Amino acid sequence: MRHVDEYRDPTSVQAVARLIQETARRRWTLMEVCGGQTHSILKFGLDELLPSTVNLVHGPGCPVCVTPLALIDRAVAIASRPDVSFCSFGDMLRVPGSETDLLKVKASGGDVRIVYSPLDALRLAREHPEKKVVFFAVGFETTAPANAMAVSRAAAEGVSNFSVLVAHVLVPPALEALLGSGDVAIQGLLAPGHVCTVTGYRDYEPLSARYRVPIVVTGFEPLDLLKGVLAAVAQLERGEHRVENQYPRAVVRDGNPQAVRMIEDVFVVSDRSWRGVGEIPRSGYALAPKYGRFDAEKIFDVGGLQASEPEECRSGLVLQGRLRPTECPEFGTRCTPEHPLGATMVSSEGACAAYFHYGRARLEAAERPELSRAHTTSVTGH
């Protein structure tokens, strides 16, 4: 398949892996930012192709995973109302809140629907004016244009029974918080290709200069990712630090101007709390004042709901690259996809879900036999 097969060609992949081994003369730690990249790395075993001198850690690029517990509780409170049709992408339904999740609300009779676009929710609002239709607007910059378009259309068409629960977060401020913390040993970053298709990579250039780290924009196929690793390692070995685009078939420096204009019309930059991380200044979007009438938090008066993260869930450390999923004592035992403690175990971009799904628990069974037993039981159901 064009634009897929050529990026999965084993001969080409092995050739780049050998180049990385020849280039990496010192030890380097790189962080792939996006959860989609994490899944590709584990699915194709790319980390096992890397030399011992190159260590990959996983970053905060899973929007479902970083949605704070309090916001899940607000979603549950809204979805539990009999007059509401609550629409969401499927990933969010099993993310645990303080006491329950959206899937259990649906099982209890709540009108909770999986949609594939915010425009599906807007269409539902048009077709059912008697219902209050709420869309859970979760995502990084990648999904912001479509969510902004839905709000803009609702305003233009006068659809008054449509609203959004906004949970948008932004990548560059999160990376700044990580790099500026002083205790996370990251020498290079693989920047998220999908985000950069929308916003470009201008915003990463000041980060690269300030913290003296190479930042390489990469895609999601094996060749994309290994070429990104090679570019970052080559810069580090030469003592360089700049933003480099290894995903030119999808990304340009300035991104998509139309998409950016749509975002800037509907949203304003705001402070945001990140699950397991805490509040990061100017790290998210909120509705602009002129679209405030579509803000579900205000309409349903749930903004005051607060919650504390469970101590037993270490997803915050995983999202900051401080802990591998299999280093968590709850991984595969108390925390499985069927009974998750946190979102990183149920999201399609979550690092814990990736380790579980692609069998990394089995690889470590020699050290933790109970992990292997729990993993096998959960997968087979026996």
Secondary structure, DSSP 8 states (H G I E B T S, - for coil): -TTTGGGS-HHHHHHHHHHHHHH--S-EEEEEEEHHHHHHHHHTTHHHHS-TTEEEEEEEE-HHHHS-HHHHHHHHHHHTSTTEEEEE-GGGGG---SS--HHHHHHTT--EEE-SSHHHHHHHHHH-TTSEEEEEEEESTTTHHHHHHHHHHHHHHT-TTEEEEEEEB-HHHHHHHHHHTS-----EEEEEHHHHHHH-SGGGHHHHHHHT--EEEE-SSHHHHHHHHHHHHHHHHHT---EEES-TTT--TT--HHHHHHHHHHEEEEEEEETTTEEEEEEEEEE-GGGGGGBHHHHTT-TT------TT--HHHHHTTSS-GGGSTTBTTTB-SSS-SSGGGTSTT-HHHHHHHTTHHHHTTTT-HHHHHHHHHHHH--
